[in-house]
Amino acid sequence: MKTHSLLWLGLVAAGSLAGCATPDQRQASSNSGYSSNYTAYGVVDSIQQSRGGVANSGIGAGTIIGGVVGGVLGNQVGGGTGKTVATVAGVAGGALVGHEIDKNRQTTNATYAIRVRLNNGDYQTIDQDNIGDLRVGDRVRIENNRVSRY
């Protein structure tokens, strides 16, 4: 009975952390109105780097696994009330460590928002996983939702 209560307590703690998650705040790219066969020419106006994992700071597998492992390890310490406190602290600490590992793993996926001033005066933003040798001021072609020099 006590083991079931501790596992239930661990799941409640992990679920509480899920309530702290923030929704994805990234803005949609302005290229959504163009088909993938669209070709346009212009000049790179700006290049901004963003990290894919930072915006998604919600609860992930690492947070859950960390909380469970922390709870199991905390349950091995002490007895009575001290054991319960150690279990709760283990769940919270493990979830925190797991969440940080998730964030660090996800932040390696950088994306670039490339804003192009088109020849007709409009602006279009394309998101790419790399920019290659693109620089602000380069003459570029947008084709198949990719920006490249020409």
ABEGO torsion letter per residue (X at the ends): XAAAAAAAAAAAAAAAAAAABBBBABBBBAAAABBAABBBBBBBABBBBBBAAAABABBBAAAAAAAAAAAAAAAABEBEAAAAAAAAAAAAAAAAAAAAAAAAAAAABBBBBBBBBBAAGBBBBBBBABAEABBBGBBBBBBGGBBBBX
